[in-house]
Amino acid sequence: MFRCFATALPAAVAASMLSATCAAAPPPIDAFARSPAMRSPSISPNGALIAFISGVGDRSVVFVSKRRSTEPANAIFGADSDKFDLSWCNWANDTRLLCGLEGMSVDVGHVFPITRLVGVNADGSGLKVLMQRTTSTQFEDRILDWTPDEPDTVLIQLDDDEDGFPSVFELNVMSGRIGVRVHQQKPIRAFVTDAKGNVRFATGYNQEAELYYFARLENESEWRKLAKIKAFSGASVMKPVAAAPGTNKAYARGAFEGRSALWEMDLTDKLEPQLVFSHPLVDVEAPLFTPDGRLLGIRYELDRPFIYYTDAKVGSLIKAVNKLRPDTFNSIIDYTRDERAFLIHSYSDVDGGTYHLLDMETKQLEKLGTRYPELDPQQLGRMRSIVYKAADGTEIPGYLTVPPGVRAEQLPLVVMPHGGPIARDSWGFDFLRAFLVSRGYAVLQMNFRGSDGYGSDWFYAAHQDWGGLTYSDITDGARWAVAKGVADPKRMCIVGWSFGGYAALLGAARNGDLYKCAVSIAGVSDLQQLVYDERFFVSGSIAREQIGTQRDKLREDSPLRHVDTINMPVLLVHGDRDYQVDVDHSRRMNAALKKAGKPHRAVIIPNATHQLQRQSERITLLTEVEKFLLDNLGPGATPTP
């Protein structure tokens, strides 16, 4: 159906290139640490212009190119990296871009995130900060509705008086003038529109961690309370996510046979909810909609991501793209008003993201750019789905990645639990995993109990038990790798980020028989401190329900309280502007390790956030991790000719 711009290589030439690649030196650190060369592309509604964000050193810069032109893209706006980074850009109309900026501020000694909203014309003129009410206002780039029928306005959500309860405003994208559309109402903290400029849903919570769901009927202004539940109570309710424009029907996520499913619900309560889509093994994720509110499909994830398309036209387009790019997961991320041109995002375990333009007139798939152009996929190991049994016999899904050209036998292994813990590891590109594999280390990841996406039983089995069942599932995975002969038992290190960093420190304290070293990146060291820190945020009550408040349990499961049992080298890496896990977690751990005379190294990166997202910060991270693993595990495996 479509033709892809690509050149096929003769088989003999391709084979020789593959052999040469396997023997080549690994990619340099800069290639993994770079800010993506292209991200967040969007196409103007009339299809004439394409905008994207590119990393230039530590800066993020907006580029705009003409769709049918050989001229290079033009840089029109760059963020000041000392204060802000560009997080997203999107077309408000055919000539005007809106961009979100994210940065950090400090109040009473505590770091917290702030966002701002900027408008700029396609040629770089008319640059204006549209939303910057006060220096302390937190979130000012939350677009609720792009109002396609009103090209000069959008709807935004703004907490104007900083009490945690926002209002909805209409914003003129040229002048910055705003007017209230919906006033704040406690306990509402977030609104949802019907993509036609009408605010239809709202959610909120109070200090007792009670969650509320509200709706408004078509052409009504009064809020109806749909449900009230206690956070993490396991109660089954319909949680609306989108409205069907012009109706009193809504799409909602709700339970079906122990899994989250997508339903269609009647807001007047005259009809029973109708099941739209469910999967017997996993939860459904957020549904996909067009800008005007039409349901496109529902995403879910097994060992790889999938989308069930409810829109036949879009489904057939993706089916055609899949034939051209069978080794990647492909999805539509933007398209023109007349639906004659589509932006396609493709990724895989060895492709950090590639973007194409699908032109319905020419029937061609044109490559626009890629996130990591300096990386050769042939030098990055492929993820293999695995399943191992925990101590109680439960099967735990995960992934094993082995360096290319190397047999999965007696390898130096990095056990890398994911963050969250209410998250999951997925098939796809991860710069840290790809870097470790490129250095010859196998990487084991697992979706332990407490991970997201596997149903309520899977999650609640490890609720408020970070150092219990969740941690034992991780340890059982490491033991499986040894028993299977994949890992060299004398060369195994546990490495993690955020919650994964917590698990790494706990591994250092509890399993000196299993691991030879531990790396904590922005990791938690003290659960009591984590609960205490959450009181500075409006969502603190929700976090306390997630972590728990039993003092003895929190102390027992906190690595900081068990430094005396650590007898392996530990590396701590943390940004000093991390608001998700305060840098004091690593500073206190560093002080305790130093006092106890334990081998360790602490690296605090100035002005870095939880994600260590800038190029210089990731260069520091990868340089430290590479040296640490070399010192403690020795060199990685090399391909056998």
FINU-232930 format. One record per residue (C-alpha): residue in three letters; chain; x, y, z. Coordinates in steps of 0.1 Angstrom, whole numbers. Example, Ala and Ser with C-alpha at 12.3 -4.5 7.8 and 13.67 -1.06 7.14 Angstrom:
<atoms>
    aa   ch      c1      c2      c3
   ALA    A     123     -45      78
   SER    A     137     -11      71
</atoms>
This chain:
<atoms>
    aa   ch      c1      c2      c3
   MET    A       0       0       0
   PHE    A      28      24       9
   ARG    A      64      27      -2
   CYS    A      92      33      23
   PHE    A     123      54      14
   ALA    A     149      27      20
   THR    A     176       9       1
   ALA    A     180     -29       3
   LEU    A     215     -43       7
   PRO    A     227     -75     -10
   ALA    A     227    -103      16
   ALA    A     264    -109      14
   VAL    A     271     -72      20
   ALA    A     247     -71      49
   ALA    A     263    -101      65
   SER    A     297     -86      63
   MET    A     285     -54      78
   LEU    A     269     -73     107
   SER    A     301     -92     113
   ALA    A     321     -59     113
   THR    A     297     -43     136
   CYS    A     299     -70     162
   ALA    A     337     -66     162
   ALA    A     336     -28     163
   ALA    A     343      -7     194
   PRO    A     312       1     214
   PRO    A     295      35     208
   PRO    A     309      64     229
   ILE    A     292      75     260
   ASP    A     280     107     243
   ALA    A     258      87     219
   PHE    A     238      73     248
   ALA    A     238     104     270
   ARG    A     227     129     244
   SER    A     194     147     246
   PRO    A     173     132     217
   ALA    A     181     147     183
   MET    A     144     147     176
   ARG    A     114     144     199
   SER    A      78     155     202
   PRO    A      72     162     165
   SER    A      39     177     155
   ILE    A      24     187     121
   SER    A       4     219     116
   PRO    A     -34     214     110
   ASN    A     -30     224      73
   GLY    A      -1     200      69
   ALA    A      24     227      57
   LEU    A      48     227      87
   ILE    A      64     203     110
   ALA    A      78     213     144
   PHE    A     101     192     167
   ILE    A     123     196     198
   SER    A     160     188     195
   GLY    A     188     185     221
   VAL    A     218     208     214
   GLY    A     242     199     242
   ASP    A     223     207     274
   ARG    A     198     230     257
   SER    A     165     221     241
   VAL    A     156     239     209
   VAL    A     124     241     188
   PHE    A     129     236     150
   VAL    A     103     241     123
   SER    A     106     228      87
   LYS    A      84     231      57
   ARG    A      68     199      47
   ARG    A      75     199      10
   SER    A     109     216      10
   THR    A     145     206       8
   GLU    A     156     235      31
   PRO    A     169     225      65
   ALA    A     148     230      96
   ASN    A     149     264     111
   ALA    A     157     269     149
   ILE    A     131     293     162
   PHE    A     133     291     200
   GLY    A     156     277     226
   ALA    A     151     273     263
   ASP    A     176     287     288
   SER    A     191     255     302
   ASP    A     201     272     335
   LYS    A     164     278     343
   PHE    A     141     257     320
   ASP    A     139     228     296
   LEU    A     114     224     268
   SER    A      90     196     276
   TRP    A      66     197     247
   CYS    A      54     218     217
   ASN    A      22     216     197
   TRP    A       4     236     170
   ALA    A     -25     257     183
   ASN    A     -34     267     147
   ASP    A     -17     267     113
   THR    A      10     292     123
   ARG    A      12     294     161
   LEU    A      31     270     184
   LEU    A      25     265     221
   CYS    A      54     251     241
   GLY    A      56     239     277
   LEU    A      87     248     298
   GLU    A      97     229     329
   GLY    A     121     239     356
   MET    A     127     238     393
   SER    A     121     263     421
   VAL    A     130     262     458
   ASP    A     106     272     486
   VAL    A     115     270     523
   GLY    A     144     247     514
   HIS    A     124     223     494
   VAL    A     126     218     456
   PHE    A      94     216     436
   PRO    A      87     216     398
   ILE    A      73     246     379
   THR    A      60     249     343
   ARG    A      54     278     321
   LEU    A      36     283     287
   VAL    A      52     300     257
   GLY    A      37     309     223
   VAL    A      57     315     192
   ASN    A      50     319     155
   ALA    A      63     294     130
   ASP    A      90     319     118
   GLY    A     102     326     153
   SER    A      84     359     156
   GLY    A      58     368     182
   LEU    A      75     350     211
   LYS    A      55     355     242
   VAL    A      54     340     277
   LEU    A      16     333     279
   MET    A      14     320     314
   GLN    A      37     332     342
   ARG    A      13     345     368
   THR    A      38     346     398
   THR    A      72     332     404
   SER    A      58     306     427
   THR    A      29     293     407
   GLN    A      36     257     399
   PHE    A      18     243     368
   GLU    A      10     267     340
   ASP    A      12     246     308
   ARG    A     -17     222     314
   ILE    A     -38     224     282
   LEU    A     -72     208     286
   ASP    A     -87     214     252
   TRP    A     -71     227     219
   THR    A    -106     238     207
   PRO    A    -100     231     170
   ASP    A    -130     251     161
   GLU    A    -116     282     178
   PRO    A     -80     284     165
   ASP    A     -70     314     186
   THR    A     -79     299     220
   VAL    A     -72     269     242
   LEU    A     -86     258     275
   ILE    A     -61     256     304
   GLN    A     -62     244     340
   LEU    A     -46     268     364
   ASP    A     -44     269     402
   ASP    A     -44     306     403
   ASP    A     -44     311     441
   GLU    A     -21     282     449
   ASP    A     -45     263     472
   GLY    A     -44     230     452
   PHE    A     -78     235     436
   PRO    A     -76     248     400
   SER    A    -100     266     378
   VAL    A    -105     263     340
   PHE    A     -95     293     319
   GLU    A     -99     303     282
   LEU    A     -65     315     269
   ASN    A     -59     336     238
   VAL    A     -28     321     222
   MET    A     -17     354     207
   SER    A     -23     379     234
   GLY    A     -22     358     265
   ARG    A     -56     372     277
   ILE    A     -75     348     299
   GLY    A    -110     345     312
   VAL    A    -125     320     337
   ARG    A    -146     292     321
   VAL    A    -152     270     352
   HIS    A    -145     282     388
   GLN    A    -126     260     413
   GLN    A    -147     237     435
   LYS    A    -133     216     463
   PRO    A    -122     188     463
   ILE    A    -117     189     425
   ARG    A     -80     189     415
   ALA    A     -82     180     378
   PHE    A    -107     185     349
   VAL    A    -114     167     316
   THR    A    -132     182     286
   ASP    A    -151     166     257
   ALA    A    -126     180     231
   LYS    A    -153     205     221
   GLY    A    -145     231     247
   ASN    A    -170     217     273
   VAL    A    -157     207     307
   ARG    A    -174     174     315
   PHE    A    -154     155     342
   ALA    A    -134     162     373
   THR    A    -115     142     399
   GLY    A    -102     152     433
   TYR    A     -91     139     467
   ASN    A     -89     152     503
   GLN    A     -64     149     532
   GLU    A     -79     115     541
   ALA    A     -69     101     507
   GLU    A    -105      98     496
   LEU    A    -108     100     458
   TYR    A    -138     117     441
   TYR    A    -152     114     406
   PHE    A    -176     140     392
   ALA    A    -194     145     359
   ARG    A    -217     171     342
   LEU    A    -244     162     318
   GLU    A    -246     178     284
   ASN    A    -257     214     286
   GLU    A    -257     214     324
   SER    A    -234     233     348
   GLU    A    -240     213     380
   TRP    A    -215     186     390
   ARG    A    -228     151     398
   LYS    A    -208     129     422
   LEU    A    -202      96     405
   ALA    A    -182      79     432
   LYS    A    -160      83     463
   ILE    A    -135      57     473
   LYS    A    -104      54     496
   ALA    A     -71      54     477
   PHE    A     -56      19     473
   SER    A     -87       4     489
   GLY    A     -93     -20     459
   ALA    A    -128      -7     455
   SER    A    -141     -12     420
   VAL    A    -156      20     404
   MET    A    -159      35     369
   LYS    A    -133      62     364
   PRO    A    -142      84     335
   VAL    A    -114      93     311
   ALA    A    -132     110     282
   ALA    A    -166     121     270
   ALA    A    -183     112     238
   PRO    A    -189     148     224
   GLY    A    -226     158     222
   THR    A    -238     129     243
   ASN    A    -243     119     279
   LYS    A    -220      89     274
   ALA    A    -185      86     287
   TYR    A    -155      63     283
   ALA    A    -143      50     316
   ARG    A    -118      26     331
   GLY    A    -132      -1     354
   ALA    A    -125     -36     365
   PHE    A    -135     -67     345
   GLU    A    -124    -101     358
   GLY    A     -97     -86     379
   ARG    A     -82     -65     351
   SER    A     -87     -28     342
   ALA    A    -109     -25     311
   LEU    A    -124       2     290
   TRP    A    -162       7     293
   GLU    A    -188      30     279
   MET    A    -210      44     307
   ASP    A    -243      63     306
   LEU    A    -240      94     328
   THR    A    -278      95     333
   ASP    A    -277      60     349
   LYS    A    -305      48     326
   LEU    A    -283      22     309
   GLU    A    -259      -4     322
   PRO    A    -222       2     314
   GLN    A    -211     -15     282
   LEU    A    -177     -32     279
   VAL    A    -156     -18     250
   PHE    A    -124     -37     254
   SER    A    -106     -59     279
   HIS    A     -77     -83     279
   PRO    A     -77    -116     299
   LEU    A     -40    -112     310
   VAL    A     -32     -75     315
   ASP    A     -48     -41     322
   VAL    A     -58     -19     294
   GLU    A     -39      14     293
   ALA    A     -51      49     284
   PRO    A     -74      49     253
   LEU    A     -64      70     222
   PHE    A     -86      97     209
   THR    A     -86     122     180
   PRO    A     -84     159     188
   ASP    A    -122     161     183
   GLY    A    -128     133     208
   ARG    A    -133     102     185
   LEU    A    -120      69     200
   LEU    A     -92      55     179
   GLY    A     -80      25     199
   ILE    A     -69      11     232
   ARG    A     -34       3     242
   TYR    A     -23     -27     262
   GLU    A      10     -45     269
   LEU    A      20     -81     271
   ASP    A      57     -88     265
   ARG    A      54     -62     238
   PRO    A      30     -32     233
   PHE    A      -2     -36     213
   ILE    A     -31     -13     203
   TYR    A     -66     -26     196
   TYR    A     -80      -2     170
   THR    A    -116       7     172
   ASP    A    -113      30     141
   ALA    A    -111       8     110
   LYS    A     -93      34      89
   VAL    A     -65      41     113
   GLY    A     -62       3     120
   SER    A     -57      -4      83
   LEU    A     -31      24      80
   ILE    A     -10      10     109
   LYS    A     -14     -25      94
   ALA    A       2     -12      62
   VAL    A      30       6      82
   ASN    A      37     -26     101
   LYS    A      44     -44      69
   LEU    A      71     -18      60
   ARG    A      85     -17      96
   PRO    A      78     -52     111
   ASP    A     105     -49     138
   THR    A      92     -18     155
   PHE    A      60      -8     174
   ASN    A      43      18     152
   SER    A      17      43     162
   ILE    A       1      75     149
   ILE    A      11     106     171
   ASP    A      -4     134     150
   TYR    A     -21     142     117
   THR    A     -35     170      96
   ARG    A     -70     184      97
   ASP    A     -80     166      65
   GLU    A     -64     134      76
   ARG    A     -42     132      45
   ALA    A      -9     132      63
   PHE    A       1     113      95
   LEU    A      31     114     118
   ILE    A      42      79     127
   HIS    A      64      71     158
   SER    A      83      38     156
   TYR    A     104      23     183
   SER    A     119     -10     195
   ASP    A     143     -24     220
   VAL    A     172     -12     199
   ASP    A     156      19     184
   GLY    A     150      48     207
   GLY    A     124      63     184
   THR    A     122      71     147
   TYR    A      97      94     131
   HIS    A      81      92      97
   LEU    A      56     112      76
   LEU    A      29      90      60
   ASP    A      16     109      30
   MET    A     -18      96      17
   GLU    A     -14     114     -16
   THR    A      20     100     -26
   LYS    A      15      67      -7
   GLN    A      50      71       7
   LEU    A      65      68      42
   GLU    A      92      94      46
   LYS    A     117      93      74
   LEU    A     119     126      93
   GLY    A     145     118     120
   THR    A     155      97     150
   ARG    A     162     103     186
   TYR    A     196      86     188
   PRO    A     212      90     153
   GLU    A     247      80     165
   LEU    A     237      46     178
   ASP    A     239      15     156
   PRO    A     211     -10     165
   GLN    A     234     -39     156
   GLN    A     255     -30     186
   LEU    A     226     -30     210
   GLY    A     213     -63     225
   ARG    A     178     -75     219
   MET    A     154     -79     248
   ARG    A     142    -115     253
   SER    A     110    -122     273
   ILE    A     116    -145     302
   VAL    A      95    -160     331
   TYR    A     109    -173     364
   LYS    A      93    -187     395
   ALA    A      94    -168     427
   ALA    A      99    -187     460
   ASP    A      62    -193     464
   GLY    A      59    -206     429
   THR    A      44    -175     413
   GLU    A      56    -169     378
   ILE    A      73    -135     374
   PRO    A      76    -120     339
   GLY    A     107    -101     329
   TYR    A     133     -94     302
   LEU    A     168    -106     297
   THR    A     191     -86     274
   VAL    A     225    -102     263
   PRO    A     252     -84     244
   PRO    A     250     -92     206
   GLY    A     272    -120     195
   VAL    A     275    -135     230
   ARG    A     260    -167     244
   ALA    A     238    -163     275
   GLU    A     262    -183     296
   GLN    A     282    -173     327
   LEU    A     280    -136     319
   PRO    A     286    -106     341
   LEU    A     251     -96     350
   VAL    A     234     -64     360
   VAL    A     201     -69     379
   MET    A     180     -38     371
   PRO    A     146     -35     389
   HIS    A     124      -7     376
   GLY    A     113      25     395
   GLY    A      79      32     409
   PRO    A      72       6     422
   ILE    A      38      13     406
   ALA    A      52      11     371
   ARG    A      65     -17     348
   ASP    A      94     -26     326
   SER    A      84     -27     289
   TRP    A      98     -38     256
   GLY    A     115      -7     242
   PHE    A     146      14     243
   ASP    A     162      24     276
   PHE    A     195      44     273
   LEU    A     209      29     306
   ARG    A     202      -7     297
   ALA    A     214      -2     261
   PHE    A     247      14     275
   LEU    A     253     -15     299
   VAL    A     247     -41     272
   SER    A     270     -22     248
   ARG    A     298     -26     275
   GLY    A     293     -64     276
   TYR    A     270     -68     306
   ALA    A     238     -88     304
   VAL    A     208     -71     320
   LEU    A     179     -87     339
   GLN    A     147     -68     344
   MET    A     115     -80     361
   ASN    A      79     -70     367
   PHE    A      78     -80     404
   ARG    A      45     -80     423
   GLY    A      35     -44     430
   SER    A      42     -35     393
   ASP    A      15     -19     372
   GLY    A      -5     -35     344
   TYR    A     -11     -70     357
   GLY    A     -44     -66     375
   SER    A     -54     -57     410
   ASP    A     -43     -90     426
   TRP    A      -8     -85     413
   PHE    A      -6     -50     426
   TYR    A     -22     -56     460
   ALA    A      -1     -87     468
   ALA    A      28     -63     475
   HIS    A       9     -32     486
   GLN    A      29     -12     513
   ASP    A      55     -39     513
   TRP    A      85     -25     495
   GLY    A     110     -45     514
   GLY    A      90     -77     515
   LEU    A      73     -95     486
   THR    A      84     -69     461
   TYR    A     121     -72     470
   SER    A     120    -110     473
   ASP    A     106    -112     437
   ILE    A     137     -93     426
   THR    A     161    -115     446
   ASP    A     144    -146     432
   GLY    A     151    -133     397
   ALA    A     188    -129     404
   ARG    A     190    -164     418
   TRP    A     172    -177     387
   ALA    A     198    -162     365
   VAL    A     225    -180     384
   ALA    A     207    -213     385
   LYS    A     201    -211     347
   GLY    A     238    -205     341
   VAL    A     231    -171     325
   ALA    A     250    -152     352
   ASP    A     285    -157     366
   PRO    A     277    -158     403
   LYS    A     310    -140     411
   ARG    A     301    -111     388
   MET    A     266     -98     395
   CYS    A     257     -62     405
   ILE    A     223     -47     413
   VAL    A     216     -13     397
   GLY    A     185       8     399
   TRP    A     169      42     396
   SER    A     144      57     421
   PHE    A     126      27     437
   GLY    A     151       6     418
   GLY    A     179      25     436
   TYR    A     161      17     469
   ALA    A     161     -20     459
   ALA    A     198     -18     450
   LEU    A     206      -4     485
   LEU    A     185     -31     501
   GLY    A     203     -57     481
   ALA    A     236     -44     494
   ALA    A     223     -46     530
   ARG    A     206     -80     527
   ASN    A     223    -101     500
   GLY    A     261     -98     502
   ASP    A     261    -135     492
   LEU    A     244    -127     459
   TYR    A     257     -94     446
   LYS    A     292     -80     444
   CYS    A     282     -44     441
   ALA    A     252     -20     441
   VAL    A     244      12     423
   SER    A     217      35     435
   ILE    A     206      63     411
   ALA    A     183      89     427
   GLY    A     174      61     451
   VAL    A     154      61     484
   SER    A     174      51     515
   ASP    A     149      59     543
   LEU    A     112      51     539
   GLN    A     104      72     570
   GLN    A     120     102     554
   LEU    A     101      96     522
   VAL    A      67      96     540
   TYR    A      78     127     559
   ASP    A      88     145     527
   GLU    A      55     139     511
   ARG    A      38     162     536
   PHE    A      51     192     515
   PHE    A      30     181     485
   VAL    A      -8     182     481
   SER    A      -7     145     471
   GLY    A      10     136     503
   SER    A     -20     117     517
   ILE    A     -20      95     486
   ALA    A      17      87     489
   ARG    A      13      77     525
   GLU    A     -14      53     515
   GLN    A      10      38     489
   ILE    A      41      35     511
   GLY    A      25      28     545
   THR    A      29      44     579
   GLN    A      39      15     602
   ARG    A      70      28     618
   ASP    A      86      -5     627
   LYS    A      80     -18     591
   LEU    A      94      13     575
   ARG    A     126      12     597
   GLU    A     131     -25     590
   ASP    A     128     -20     552
   SER    A     150      11     551
   PRO    A     186       5     539
   LEU    A     198      35     559
   ARG    A     190      16     591
   HIS    A     212     -14     581
   VAL    A     244       1     569
   ASP    A     264     -21     593
   THR    A     254     -52     572
   ILE    A     267     -38     539
   ASN    A     300     -54     528
   MET    A     301     -46     491
   PRO    A     311     -14     472
   VAL    A     282      10     467
   LEU    A     278      38     442
   LEU    A     254      67     449
   VAL    A     244      91     421
   HIS    A     219     118     427
   GLY    A     208     152     414
   ASP    A     206     180     440
   ARG    A     174     193     425
   ASP    A     154     161     427
   TYR    A     120     167     441
   GLN    A     107     131     437
   VAL    A     134     116     459
   ASP    A     152     143     479
   VAL    A     190     143     475
   ASP    A     192     140     513
   HIS    A     185     103     508
   SER    A     218      98     492
   ARG    A     236     124     513
   ARG    A     225     106     545
   MET    A     234      73     531
   ASN    A     268      86     521
   ALA    A     274      99     556
   ALA    A     263      66     572
   LEU    A     285      45     549
   LYS    A     314      68     555
   LYS    A     310      67     593
   ALA    A     308      28     592
   GLY    A     339      27     570
   LYS    A     321       9     541
   PRO    A     335      11     505
   HIS    A     314      35     485
   ARG    A     314      65     463
   ALA    A     288      93     462
   VAL    A     283     116     432
   ILE    A     260     146     437
   ILE    A     253     163     403
   PRO    A     245     201     406
   ASN    A     212     214     393
   ALA    A     201     179     382
   THR    A     166     166     386
   HIS    A     153     131     393
   GLN    A     156     121     356
   LEU    A     192     134     351
   GLN    A     179     144     317
   ARG    A     206     168     304
   GLN    A     235     155     283
   SER    A     262     166     307
   GLU    A     244     149     336
   ARG    A     240     116     318
   ILE    A     277     117     307
   THR    A     286     120     344
   LEU    A     262      91     353
   LEU    A     274      67     326
   THR    A     311      75     332
   GLU    A     307      67     369
   VAL    A     287      36     363
   GLU    A     311      23     337
   LYS    A     342      27     359
   PHE    A     324      13     389
   LEU    A     313     -19     371
   LEU    A     348     -23     355
   ASP    A     364     -21     390
   ASN    A     340     -45     406
   LEU    A     328     -69     379
   GLY    A     357     -67     355
   PRO    A     353     -61     318
   GLY    A     321     -72     300
   ALA    A     318    -101     277
   THR    A     330     -97     241
   PRO    A     316    -114     210
   THR    A     331    -147     199
   PRO    A     343    -146     163
</atoms>
